[in-house]
Each structure stands twice: as C-alpha cells, then as structure tokens.
Amino acid sequence: MMNEIMKKNAITYGVISGLFMILATGTAYAVDQSLFTAWWFNLLQFIVILGIGIALLIKTKKELNGVFPFKEAFTTYFLSSVIATVIAIGFNIILFNFIDTEAKENIQQLITENAVEMMRKFNAPAESIKEAVAQMKESNQFDTMNQLKGMGFSLIFSAIVGLILAAIFKSKTVQE
C-alpha cells in the first residue's frame, strides 16, 4: 500500500509533468512544427521533466522526514511518470488523430526529411536511405497504435531513470 504523501505528490507532479508535455507539444505544433525534429527542443523537454521528477523526490523525502526507502522512491517517481505519459500521449492521440490529422502528416514529412539529411551527412548509401524512407512512410509515429507502443518504450525509459533516481534519493539505512 502506498503512503498518502507519496501518492499525493506522485499524482500532483505527474499532472504537472503531463501539462508541461502538453505545453511543449502545443508550442511546437502552433509556433514551429520543425521543433518536433530539433534535438535541442527534445533535450530541453527531457531536462525539464527530469527536474520535475527530482523536485518530486526531494519534496517527498522531506515530507517523509528523510525516511524514503528505495522501493518507495522508485514507486513515487514511476507513478508520476505513468500519469505524465498517459496525459501527454492522450493529448497527442487526440491532437494528431482527431483534431488536425494534416499536422501529423506534415510533421512526419519533416521527420523523414531530417532523417534523410542526417543519413546523407554520414554518407549512407542511397539504397539505405531509400529503405529508411520507405519504412518511415509505412509506420507513422503519430498513429494511435504507434503512440501507444511509444508509451510503452517511454515507460521503460522512465523506469530506468526512476531506478537511478531512487538509488540517489533513497534514505540511508542504519547499517550504511
């Protein structure tokens, strides 16, 4: 059973993270859709989400008077990540599959062009580039099923980050 402080904080920070991801997606969608392909934009999002997760663990550990075992730290972080991911993916599915289906096609085209440009920079053979483009056209990452698959990979990544952060923020036992 999860402690009420941990649950409240995980939900609160999960919603905050989810709303931040909606804001980032909405900004890229409305301002400049090429931001979806910008490495620095994705890195910035990761840093902010990581910062929110760290703030969650610091606050929760403080509210628990420093008693924050590894399992509880991980569970708190991971629950927050699940909530944020569900919110963000839900928004993406609605935006790109119901509200503006053209946007997903435009962004997919930008992603494909960006990938081709990158492959050319690394002197990839023309045949490899053609195969990559054909694969990208076949599987649109904004389709609902691909969004849900992406959610699975996102949660696996979040679990790995959560394990690392839980190891950092866990309370020290008397034996240590």
N, CA, C and O of each residue as an XYZ file, in Angstrom:
704
protein
N       0.843     -1.183      0.000
C       0.000      0.000      0.000
C       0.890      1.249      0.000
O       1.897      1.315      0.705
N       0.503      2.199     -0.780
C       1.306      3.402     -0.955
C       0.922      4.465      0.075
O      -0.258      4.719      0.317
N       1.923      5.067      0.664
C       1.769      6.158      1.620
C       0.992      7.308      0.962
O       1.185      7.586     -0.222
N       0.126      7.968      1.714
C      -0.692      9.065      1.172
C       0.158     10.241      0.681
O      -0.169     10.856     -0.333
N       1.227     10.551      1.380
C       2.114     11.645      0.945
C       2.721     11.306     -0.407
O       2.744     12.141     -1.311
N       3.211     10.081     -0.541
C       3.821      9.651     -1.796
C       2.798      9.694     -2.931
O       3.092     10.172     -4.026
N       1.598      9.191     -2.657
C       0.552      9.150     -3.677
C       0.164     10.563     -4.114
O       0.070     10.850     -5.308
N      -0.060     11.437     -3.135
C      -0.467     12.821     -3.438
C       0.607     13.521     -4.269
O       0.295     14.167     -5.269
N       1.863     13.397     -3.861
C       2.950     14.049     -4.583
C       3.138     13.461     -5.981
O       3.349     14.201     -6.942
N       3.061     12.135     -6.100
C       3.214     11.492     -7.409
C       2.125     11.963     -8.372
O       2.401     12.258     -9.534
N       0.901     12.029     -7.885
C      -0.206     12.482     -8.740
C      -0.014     13.951     -9.123
O      -0.141     14.316    -10.291
N       0.289     14.778     -8.140
C       0.469     16.213     -8.400
C       1.584     16.457     -9.413
O       1.393     17.179    -10.392
N       2.745     15.855     -9.177
C       3.878     16.082    -10.065
C       3.696     15.379    -11.406
O       4.223     15.838    -12.419
N       2.963     14.281    -11.425
C       2.637     13.626    -12.691
C       1.773     14.514    -13.557
O       1.987     14.621    -14.765
N       0.790     15.154    -12.933
C      -0.074     16.082    -13.679
C       0.736     17.285    -14.160
O       0.571     17.733    -15.295
N       1.605     17.805    -13.303
C       2.456     18.941    -13.705
C       3.319     18.552    -14.903
O       3.410     19.309    -15.870
N       3.950     17.383    -14.848
C       4.782     16.920    -15.962
C       3.954     16.729    -17.223
O       4.371     17.120    -18.313
N       2.785     16.128    -17.071
C       1.902     15.917    -18.218
C       1.477     17.228    -18.855
O       1.455     17.354    -20.079
N       1.139     18.205    -18.020
C       0.748     19.520    -18.554
C       1.925     20.210    -19.227
O       1.752     20.884    -20.242
N       3.121     20.046    -18.668
C       4.306     20.608    -19.325
C       4.489     19.980    -20.703
O       4.784     20.684    -21.669
N       4.316     18.659    -20.805
C       4.484     17.991    -22.104
C       3.416     18.446    -23.097
O       3.692     18.587    -24.288
N       2.195     18.673    -22.605
C       1.150     19.212    -23.481
C       1.543     20.611    -23.955
O       1.376     20.945    -25.128
N       2.062     21.419    -23.044
C       2.500     22.770    -23.402
C       3.625     22.722    -24.441
O       3.619     23.498    -25.397
N       4.581     21.821    -24.260
C       5.686     21.708    -25.217
C       5.171     21.258    -26.580
O       5.564     21.814    -27.605
N       4.299     20.260    -26.599
C       3.730     19.790    -27.865
C       2.892     20.881    -28.511
O       2.997     21.121    -29.714
N       2.068     21.538    -27.719
C       1.226     22.620    -28.244
C       2.045     23.768    -28.800
O       1.689     24.359    -29.819
N       3.157     24.086    -28.121
C       4.028     25.160    -28.597
C       4.657     24.784    -29.933
O       4.650     25.576    -30.876
N       5.200     23.576    -30.007
C       5.810     23.128    -31.264
C       4.767     23.069    -32.376
O       5.046     23.457    -33.510
N       3.590     22.596    -32.060
C       2.508     22.488    -33.034
C       2.097     23.868    -33.562
O       1.927     24.052    -34.767
N       1.941     24.830    -32.654
C       1.412     26.140    -33.028
C       2.478     27.097    -33.563
O       2.201     27.896    -34.457
N       3.688     27.020    -33.022
C       4.713     28.005    -33.353
C       5.568     27.561    -34.536
O       5.728     28.300    -35.507
N       6.114     26.355    -34.450
C       7.017     25.884    -35.496
C       7.111     24.369    -35.415
O       7.770     23.829    -34.526
N       6.458     23.689    -36.335
C       6.410     22.234    -36.280
C       7.769     21.584    -36.504
O       7.934     20.399    -36.212
N       8.727     22.314    -37.004
C      10.072     21.749    -37.149
C      10.727     21.529    -35.781
O      11.738     20.834    -35.684
N      10.154     22.117    -34.727
C      10.663     21.866    -33.377
C      10.551     20.390    -32.997
O      11.313     19.907    -32.159
N       9.608     19.673    -33.606
C       9.473     18.247    -33.328
C      10.721     17.469    -33.745
O      10.966     16.371    -33.247
N      11.507     18.037    -34.658
C      12.727     17.360    -35.125
C      13.991     17.963    -34.514
O      15.089     17.472    -34.775
N      13.859     19.000    -33.720
C      15.018     19.690    -33.149
C      15.542     18.946    -31.924
O      14.821     18.782    -30.940
N      16.779     18.502    -31.983
C      17.368     17.746    -30.870
C      17.370     18.573    -29.593
O      17.108     18.040    -28.514
N      17.660     19.858    -29.696
C      17.762     20.702    -28.513
C      16.403     20.873    -27.832
O      16.328     21.007    -26.611
N      15.329     20.869    -28.629
C      13.987     21.004    -28.075
C      13.626     19.751    -27.270
O      13.057     19.837    -26.182
N      13.966     18.599    -27.822
C      13.709     17.342    -27.121
C      14.578     17.219    -25.873
O      14.121     16.730    -24.840
N      15.827     17.660    -25.969
C      16.713     17.638    -24.807
C      16.187     18.568    -23.710
O      16.199     18.214    -22.531
N      15.733     19.744    -24.101
C      15.176     20.697    -23.140
C      13.964     20.089    -22.423
O      13.824     20.227    -21.208
N      13.098     19.422    -23.177
C      11.936     18.774    -22.564
C      12.384     17.716    -21.560
O      11.839     17.632    -20.459
N      13.368     16.915    -21.933
C      13.873     15.876    -21.035
C      14.429     16.483    -19.752
O      14.163     15.983    -18.659
N      15.198     17.557    -19.884
C      15.800     18.202    -18.709
C      14.713     18.744    -17.775
O      14.805     18.584    -16.558
N      13.693     19.380    -18.339
C      12.613     19.919    -17.503
C      11.860     18.785    -16.809
O      11.576     18.874    -15.615
N      11.538     17.731    -17.538
C      10.825     16.592    -16.952
C      11.677     15.934    -15.867
O      11.162     15.565    -14.811
N      12.964     15.790    -16.121
C      13.873     15.234    -15.118
C      13.909     16.135    -13.882
O      13.894     15.642    -12.754
N      13.956     17.444    -14.087
C      13.947     18.401    -12.973
C      12.679     18.295    -12.146
O      12.728     18.372    -10.918
N      11.553     18.119    -12.805
C      10.284     17.958    -12.087
C      10.323     16.665    -11.268
O       9.855     16.637    -10.130
N      10.874     15.606    -11.838
C      10.996     14.339    -11.120
C      11.902     14.452     -9.905
O      11.604     13.900     -8.846
N      13.005     15.165    -10.058
C      13.921     15.372     -8.941
C      13.239     16.198     -7.848
O      13.369     15.894     -6.663
N      12.515     17.241     -8.250
C      11.779     18.061     -7.275
C      10.752     17.206     -6.530
O      10.563     17.367     -5.324
N      10.096     16.302     -7.247
C       9.134     15.384     -6.622
C       9.811     14.554     -5.536
O       9.295     14.444     -4.423
N      10.953     13.975     -5.852
C      11.632     13.112     -4.882
C      12.174     13.899     -3.695
O      12.113     13.431     -2.558
N      12.701     15.089     -3.953
C      13.197     15.929     -2.851
C      12.048     16.293     -1.907
O      12.173     16.167     -0.689
N      10.945     16.739     -2.471
C       9.798     17.145     -1.652
C       9.241     15.964     -0.866
O       8.943     16.084      0.323
N       9.104     14.837     -1.527
C       8.532     13.667     -0.856
C       9.438     13.182      0.265
O       8.961     12.867      1.355
N      10.735     13.118      0.010
C      11.673     12.682      1.052
C      11.620     13.626      2.249
O      11.653     13.185      3.398
N      11.538     14.920      1.974
C      11.465     15.915      3.057
C      10.183     15.721      3.865
O      10.218     15.754      5.095
N       9.042     15.517      3.179
C       7.763     15.344      3.866
C       7.708     14.035      4.647
O       6.924     13.901      5.587
N       8.544     13.070      4.256
C       8.610     11.796      4.972
C       9.714     11.820      6.034
O      10.109     10.778      6.557
N      10.198     13.007      6.339
C      11.245     13.202      7.361
C      12.514     12.407      7.059
O      13.174     11.900      7.966
N      12.842     12.306      5.777
C      14.076     11.642      5.380
C      13.992     10.134      5.295
O      14.959      9.494      4.882
N      12.875      9.547      5.670
C      12.706      8.091      5.596
C      12.073      7.762      4.245
O      10.858      7.859      4.067
N      12.927      7.373      3.300
C      12.487      7.179      1.919
C      13.234      5.984      1.321
O      14.214      6.164      0.598
N      12.771      4.764      1.622
C      13.438      3.575      1.088
C      13.421      3.554     -0.443
O      12.611      4.229     -1.078
N      14.318      2.776     -1.011
C      14.483      2.680     -2.463
C      13.163      2.364     -3.156
O      12.789      3.036     -4.117
N      12.459      1.350     -2.676
C      11.210      0.927     -3.317
C      10.198      2.073     -3.354
O       9.551      2.293     -4.379
N      10.060      2.788     -2.273
C       9.097      3.883     -2.211
C       9.518      5.049     -3.110
O       8.675      5.679     -3.748
N      10.818      5.331     -3.157
C      11.312      6.394     -4.039
C      11.031      6.040     -5.492
O      10.555      6.875     -6.262
N      11.329      4.797     -5.864
C      11.076      4.359     -7.238
C       9.582      4.403     -7.552
O       9.182      4.912     -8.599
N       8.764      3.874     -6.653
C       7.317      3.829     -6.880
C       6.738      5.228     -7.054
O       5.895      5.453     -7.922
N       7.188      6.161     -6.231
C       6.709      7.537     -6.319
C       7.060      8.139     -7.685
O       6.208      8.720     -8.358
N       8.324      7.990     -8.079
C       8.762      8.537     -9.366
C       8.021      7.867    -10.517
O       7.542      8.542    -11.428
N       7.928      6.547    -10.477
C       7.339      5.825    -11.602
C       5.849      6.121    -11.739
O       5.359      6.268    -12.859
N       5.118      6.213    -10.634
C       3.697      6.564    -10.713
C       3.532      7.938    -11.353
O       2.653      8.139    -12.191
N       4.370      8.870    -10.958
C       4.343     10.202    -11.554
C       4.591     10.124    -13.062
O       3.909     10.792    -13.839
N       5.555      9.321    -13.471
C       5.877      9.166    -14.895
C       4.718      8.549    -15.674
O       4.423      8.966    -16.794
N       4.069      7.561    -15.079
C       2.933      6.922    -15.744
C       1.824      7.945    -15.978
O       1.262      8.021    -17.070
N       1.515      8.722    -14.959
C       0.465      9.737    -15.077
C       0.827     10.751    -16.157
O      -0.002     11.078    -17.006
N       2.059     11.248    -16.127
C       2.501     12.238    -17.119
C       2.446     11.673    -18.534
O       2.003     12.347    -19.463
N       2.895     10.447    -18.688
C       2.924      9.826    -20.011
C       1.516      9.612    -20.548
O       1.255      9.868    -21.724
N       0.617      9.149    -19.707
C      -0.768      8.937    -20.146
C      -1.398     10.261    -20.573
O      -2.089     10.322    -21.590
N      -1.164     11.306    -19.808
C      -1.703     12.628    -20.153
C      -1.138     13.094    -21.500
O      -1.889     13.517    -22.378
N       0.189     13.013    -21.657
C       0.834     13.507    -22.876
C       0.426     12.691    -24.100
O       0.110     13.259    -25.145
N       0.430     11.381    -23.980
C       0.067     10.522    -25.116
C      -1.410     10.710    -25.454
O      -1.779     10.759    -26.627
N      -2.246     10.814    -24.439
C      -3.665     11.071    -24.693
C      -3.868     12.348    -25.492
O      -4.656     12.382    -26.437
N      -3.148     13.405    -25.103
C      -3.233     14.668    -25.837
C      -2.757     14.495    -27.273
O      -3.407     14.967    -28.206
N      -1.622     13.818    -27.453
C      -1.080     13.619    -28.804
C      -2.048     12.837    -29.687
O      -2.246     13.179    -30.853
N      -2.645     11.797    -29.134
C      -3.599     10.997    -29.911
C      -4.779     11.861    -30.344
O      -5.194     11.819    -31.503
N      -5.309     12.633    -29.426
C      -6.452     13.499    -29.764
C      -6.048     14.558    -30.783
O      -6.753     14.767    -31.770
N      -4.914     15.232    -30.554
C      -4.479     16.305    -31.458
C      -4.215     15.794    -32.869
O      -4.723     16.354    -33.841
N      -3.425     14.735    -32.982
C      -2.958     14.308    -34.300
C      -3.863     13.321    -35.019
O      -3.691     13.088    -36.215
N      -4.824     12.736    -34.312
C      -5.697     11.757    -34.963
C      -7.149     12.193    -35.055
O      -7.944     11.567    -35.757
N      -7.505     13.278    -34.342
C      -8.885     13.737    -34.392
C      -9.001     15.228    -34.717
O      -9.861     15.621    -35.506
N      -8.152     16.051    -34.125
C      -8.261     17.495    -34.315
C      -7.601     17.947    -35.615
O      -8.224     18.640    -36.419
N      -6.348     17.559    -35.824
C      -5.609     18.017    -37.010
C      -4.779     16.878    -37.587
O      -3.591     16.746    -37.292
N      -5.413     16.069    -38.403
C      -4.720     14.917    -38.988
C      -3.662     15.343    -40.007
O      -2.706     14.607    -40.253
N      -3.825     16.512    -40.592
C      -2.805     17.010    -41.533
C      -1.489     17.297    -40.831
O      -0.418     17.114    -41.409
N      -1.569     17.743    -39.597
C      -0.351     18.078    -38.849
C       0.543     16.861    -38.711
O       1.760     16.975    -38.860
N      -0.029     15.700    -38.430
C       0.813     14.517    -38.272
C       1.512     14.176    -39.584
O       2.647     13.698    -39.578
N       0.844     14.418    -40.699
C       1.480     14.157    -42.000
C       2.609     15.157    -42.251
O       3.676     14.778    -42.735
N       2.380     16.422    -41.927
C       3.417     17.442    -42.095
C       4.633     17.156    -41.215
O       5.773     17.245    -41.670
N       4.382     16.817    -39.975
C       5.479     16.549    -39.039
C       6.221     15.281    -39.448
O       7.449     15.225    -39.378
N       5.474     14.264    -39.875
C       6.121     13.029    -40.338
C       7.024     13.327    -41.537
O       8.101     12.746    -41.660
N       6.593     14.221    -42.411
C       7.417     14.621    -43.564
C       8.683     15.331    -43.089
O       9.771     15.071    -43.603
N       8.546     16.222    -42.113
C       9.717     16.913    -41.554
C      10.692     15.923    -40.915
O      11.907     16.050    -41.069
N      10.155     14.948    -40.204
C      10.997     13.932    -39.559
C      11.732     13.115    -40.621
O      12.919     12.826    -40.478
N      11.026     12.749    -41.678
C      11.641     11.980    -42.762
C      12.746     12.788    -43.436
O      13.833     12.266    -43.682
N      12.478     14.052    -43.734
C      13.496     14.915    -44.357
C      14.707     15.066    -43.448
O      15.846     15.034    -43.913
N      14.466     15.227    -42.174
C      15.555     15.364    -41.208
C      16.402     14.090    -41.158
O      17.630     14.157    -41.095
N      15.742     12.934    -41.187
C      16.457     11.654    -41.163
C      17.295     11.476    -42.424
O      18.435     11.019    -42.354
N      16.734     11.835    -43.571
C      17.469     11.728    -44.842
C      18.698     12.632    -44.811
O      19.786     12.220    -45.212
N      18.525     13.850    -44.339
C      19.638     14.799    -44.247
C      20.745     14.249    -43.344
O      21.930     14.340    -43.666
N      20.337     13.678    -42.210
C      21.308     13.108    -41.277
C      22.037     11.927    -41.916
O      23.254     11.804    -41.778
N      21.306     11.062    -42.610
C      21.931      9.899    -43.248
C      22.913     10.339    -44.332
O      23.971      9.733    -44.504
N      22.560     11.387    -45.052
C      23.479     11.903    -46.091
C      24.755     12.455    -45.459
O      25.845     12.274    -46.002
N      24.622     13.131    -44.310
C      25.800     13.663    -43.608
C      26.756     12.544    -43.215
O      27.972     12.733    -43.192
N      26.192     11.372    -42.905
C      27.017     10.230    -42.511
C      27.353      9.326    -43.698
O      27.797      8.191    -43.524
N      27.132      9.852    -44.911
C      27.471      9.144    -46.155
C      26.814      7.766    -46.264
O      27.446      6.800    -46.689
N      25.571      7.691    -45.885
C      24.830      6.434    -46.018
C      24.576      6.165    -47.493
O      24.344      7.099    -48.261
N      24.617      4.907    -47.896
C      24.342      4.574    -49.305
C      22.914      4.959    -49.688
O      22.007      4.930    -48.855
N      22.730      5.318    -50.948
C      21.415      5.746    -51.439
C      20.356      4.673    -51.193
O      19.213      4.993    -50.865
N      20.728      3.411    -51.348
C      19.779      2.312    -51.135
C      19.301      2.271    -49.675
O      18.124      2.016    -49.419
N      20.192      2.515    -48.737
C      19.819      2.537    -47.319
C      18.866      3.687    -47.024
O      17.916      3.548    -46.255
N      19.138      4.814    -47.645
C      18.262      5.981    -47.452
C      16.872      5.678    -47.994
O      15.870      5.992    -47.351
N      16.808      5.068    -49.180
C      15.506      4.719    -49.764
C      14.735      3.761    -48.859
O      13.533      3.929    -48.652
N      15.427      2.756    -48.320
C      14.779      1.796    -47.425
C      14.257      2.487    -46.166
O      13.144      2.214    -45.716
N      15.065      3.380    -45.605
C      14.661      4.095    -44.389
C      13.440      4.959    -44.653
O      12.522      4.999    -43.834
N      13.418      5.651    -45.785
C      12.277      6.499    -46.139
C      11.022      5.647    -46.316
O       9.942      6.018    -45.856
N      11.167      4.512    -46.981
C      10.010      3.629    -47.182
C       9.469      3.133    -45.841
O       8.255      3.086    -45.640
N      10.365      2.763    -44.926
C       9.942      2.316    -43.601
C       9.233      3.432    -42.842
O       8.215      3.198    -42.192
N       9.769      4.631    -42.925
C       9.168      5.755    -42.206
C       7.784      6.084    -42.753
O       6.886      6.458    -41.997
N       7.610      5.944    -44.075
C       6.299      6.222    -44.666
C       5.280      5.162    -44.263
O       4.091      5.450    -44.127
N       5.762      3.924    -44.072
C       4.871      2.842    -43.676
C       4.368      2.983    -42.253
O       3.207      2.689    -41.970
N       5.230      3.430    -41.359
C       4.848      3.486    -39.942
C       4.869      4.924    -39.443
O       5.920      5.448    -39.073
N       3.724      5.541    -39.435
C       3.597      6.912    -38.960
C       3.578      6.911    -37.433
O       2.677      6.334    -36.824
N       4.554      7.545    -36.818
C       4.662      7.522    -35.357
C       3.510      8.222    -34.650
O       3.377      8.096    -33.433
N       2.683      8.948    -35.371
C       1.576      9.664    -34.743
C       0.262      8.888    -34.758
O      -0.721      9.328    -34.162
N       0.234      7.732    -35.437
C      -0.967      6.902    -35.397
C      -1.198      6.413    -33.974
O      -0.255      6.276    -33.195
N      -2.439      6.155    -33.644
C      -2.795      5.774    -32.279
C      -2.012      4.560    -31.785
O      -1.472      4.589    -30.679
N      -1.940      3.504    -32.573
C      -1.221      2.298    -32.129
C       0.264      2.588    -31.919
O       0.855      2.108    -30.952
N       0.865      3.358    -32.801
C       2.277      3.695    -32.634
C       2.499      4.606    -31.431
O       3.537      4.528    -30.776
N       1.536      5.460    -31.143
C       1.617      6.297    -29.938
C       1.587      5.408    -28.692
O       2.343      5.629    -27.746
N       0.716      4.412    -28.699
C       0.612      3.514    -27.553
C       1.878      2.659    -27.400
O       2.328      2.411    -26.281
N       2.447      2.211    -28.519
C       3.722      1.488    -28.460
C       4.814      2.407    -27.909
O       5.632      1.997    -27.086
N       4.811      3.648    -28.375
C       5.778      4.628    -27.891
C       5.630      4.862    -26.399
O       6.613      5.106    -25.699
N       4.395      4.786    -25.913
C       4.159      4.949    -24.484
C       4.849      3.825    -23.719
O       5.413      4.059    -22.650
N       4.810      2.622    -24.252
C       5.488      1.502    -23.613
C       6.983      1.740    -23.509
O       7.580      1.519    -22.456
N       7.592      2.192    -24.604
C       9.030      2.476    -24.585
C       9.349      3.634    -23.637
O      10.369      3.619    -22.949
N       8.483      4.617    -23.610
C       8.674      5.755    -22.713
C       8.643      5.303    -21.256
O       9.431      5.776    -20.437
N       7.740      4.395    -20.939
C       7.643      3.908    -19.562
C       8.857      3.055    -19.183
O       9.307      3.086    -18.037
N       9.381      2.299    -20.138
C      10.606      1.533    -19.870
C      11.754      2.499    -19.571
O      12.510      2.294    -18.622
N      11.880      3.546    -20.380
C      12.922      4.553    -20.159
C      12.716      5.237    -18.803
O      13.672      5.463    -18.062
N      11.469      5.559    -18.491
C      11.156      6.185    -17.199
C      11.511      5.269    -16.039
O      11.973      5.730    -14.995
N      11.296      3.984    -16.219
C      11.649      3.029    -15.163
C      13.156      3.026    -14.924
O      13.605      2.963    -13.780
N      13.930      3.092    -15.996
C      15.390      3.119    -15.858
C      15.831      4.394    -15.138
O      16.648      4.348    -14.218
N      15.283      5.525    -15.566
C      15.594      6.796    -14.896
C      15.144      6.732    -13.440
O      15.855      7.193    -12.546
N      13.974      6.164    -13.203
C      13.450      6.038    -11.849
C      14.335      5.191    -10.949
O      14.506      5.505     -9.771
N      14.899      4.118    -11.495
C      15.809      3.277    -10.707
C      17.052      4.068    -10.298
O      17.521      3.969     -9.164
N      17.572      4.845    -11.234
C      18.765      5.654    -10.947
C      18.446      6.712     -9.890
O      19.193      6.878     -8.925
N      17.333      7.424    -10.077
C      16.965      8.471     -9.119
C      16.616      7.892     -7.750
O      16.945      8.481     -6.721
N      15.954      6.744     -7.739
C      15.616      6.119     -6.457
C      16.882      5.734     -5.704
O      16.940      5.859     -4.481
N      17.894      5.266     -6.426
C      19.167      4.926     -5.783
C      19.834      6.168     -5.196
O      20.484      6.098     -4.153
N      19.669      7.288     -5.866
C      20.266      8.545     -5.391
C      19.499      9.101     -4.189
O      20.107      9.569     -3.226
N      18.170      9.050     -4.245
C      17.351      9.714     -3.226
C      16.892      8.825     -2.082
O      16.269      9.312     -1.139
N      17.186      7.538     -2.145
C      16.760      6.667     -1.048
C      17.432      7.109      0.247
O      18.537      7.653      0.246
N      16.743      6.862      1.335
C      17.339      7.214      2.627
C      18.392      6.178      2.991
O      18.297      5.011      2.609
N      19.367      6.615      3.714
C      20.440      5.727      4.161
C      19.929      4.893      5.318
O      19.253      5.401      6.212
N      20.253      3.617      5.298
C      19.843      2.753      6.407
C      20.876      2.875      7.528
O      21.960      3.423      7.329
N      20.533      2.365      8.688
C      21.424      2.461      9.859
C      22.723      1.710      9.598
O      23.772      2.110     10.102
N      22.676      0.628      8.818
C      23.854     -0.192      8.564
C      24.834      0.484      7.620
O      26.009      0.117      7.618
N      24.412      1.448      6.820
C      25.287      2.079      5.820
C      26.203      3.095      6.401
O      26.991      3.702      5.677
